[in-house]
Amino acid sequence: MEKLHIIEALSLEPHIEGGYFRRTYYSQQSFETASGQQRNIVSSIFYLLTDDSPIGFFHRNQSDIVHYWQLGSALTYFLISPEGQLTTVKLGPDLDQGEQLQLTVPSGYWKATQLTAGEFGLLSEAVAPGFDYDDMTIANKKELSHLFRELWQQHEKILSPLCKS
């Protein structure tokens, strides 16, 4: 299966954080947040990184997100906890090599995703409460280096290319 076929077959569009996506589900049920905004209880998307769009740039969400590996090559997640701890996790099919089939990223964590080999990696994501662009912040180098000075000094060569600006 080729990336262009997947993009067309799943009707994917470019995503502002990098890669391609399509919303596949929003629950009909909603609730009011503490700030008075309405949010769907859960939402879901397809998310694809390709060899010509291999990075999902660092961003932070106000909702928990469960990522499910679907097809293609493994994808590497770079996670920065609110306390400034960096961890990496590979989502992919090779369980014997430590890859995982799913990953939960708690709200408040900064995350970036990278395709490091192959033509594409396809995921699905479930977001609870449901995704809303108002709940997402895309990082820039200045912001991350200020928030996590020591971490940035130790890992700038890894973290810098994962920032959109």
N, C-alpha and C positions, 0 to 999 in steps of 0.2 A: 504494500500500500504506500502511496506517495503523498507527500504533504499537500500538494495542490488538490489532489482528489479528496483528502480529508477536509480541507478548507471549504471546498465546494459542496461535498456531500452533507456536511454538518452546518452549512450556511454560516461559517465563522467570519467575523469582522475584526479589524485591528483593534487592539485594546490600548488604552492610554498608558498602561504600565509596561507595555511590550507584549509581543506575541499576539494571539488571536483568541476570540471568545464568542460565545453565544449564550444568552440567558435561556435556560430550558425550563425553569419552573419558579413561580412565586406562589406561595400559599395564599389561598383566599382569606385566611384568617389573619388578622393583624391585631396590634396592641399599641397603646400609647406609652412612649418612653418617659423617663423621669423629666426630660426637657420638654415634654408636650408634643413630640413628633410621632407620627404614625409609622410603624414598621411592620412589614409582613413577618410572620413567625419564622419562616425559613425560605431560602431561595437556593437555586442551583444553577451552575453553568458548566459548559465545556470550556477548557482552557488549553491552548496549544502553543508550544514554543517550537521554532524551526531553526534550521541552520542559518537562515538569513534574518531571523529575529529571535536570537537565542537567550535573551535576558528578560525576565520579569523584574523590573527595577524595584529597589527597596521602597516599601510602603507599609503603612500601619492601618489596621482596621479596628473599629470599635466592636466588632462581633467576632465570635469564635468561628473558625473556618476549618472544615474537614476536607482534606485533599485526597483524592482516590486516583491512583495510577491506572491508566486505561490501555494505552498502546504505545509502541515505538521504543525509543531509548529512555534510559533513566534520566531523571531530572534531579539536580542538586539544590536543596534549600539551604539558605543562609538565614539563620534566625538570631535576632538580638533581643534579649529579654529586656523588660523595663529597667532592670538592675544593671544592664550592660554586659551580660554574658553572651558570647557568640557560640552557637552550635551549628553544625551542619548535619543534614539528613539527606540520604538519597532515596527517592521514590522510584521504584522500578521492579522488574520481574525477578531479579536474581537474588532470591532470599538467602542462598548460600554465601553470597558476597556481602551480606548485611543490608541489602536494599529492602525497603518496606513497601507495602502495597497501599498504605494510607498513613496520613499524618494529620494530627490536629494542631493547629496554630491558635493559641489563645488570643483573645482580644488584647490590644496594647503592645504586642510584639511587633517589631520591625521584621519584615521578611523580604527576601529576594529569591528568585528562582533562576537556574541556569541550565541550559542544555549544553553539555560539554562534548558530546559525541553523537554521531548519527544525524539523520535528516530531520527527525521530529520526535517530540514526546507529548503525548496527549493525557490530560487529566480531566477529572470532574471535580467540582467543588460544591460543598453544601455549606451555606452560611446561616447562622442562627444567632441573633435575630437576622432577618433577611437583609441582603446587601442593599446599601444606598450610597451613592457617590458622596453624599455629605458626611458619611462616616469614615471616609478614607483620606489619608494624608500621604502624598508621595514625597519621599525624602530627597533632599539635595545634599551634596557633599559638605557644604558649610554647616547645615543643620546637624547631620550625623556626627561630624567631627567635633562639633561643640557639645552635643549631648553626651558623647562617649569618647572623651579625649584620649584616655589611656588605651582603650580598645582600638581606636582609630590609629594611634601612633604605632601600635603593634601590628596591625593588619591592613594598613592603608592600601597596599598593592592588591589585596583581595577585595576590599570593600569599595574602593573608589570606582572601578568599572561597573559596579552594580547599582550606582546612583545615576538617575536620569540626567541630572545637571550638577 
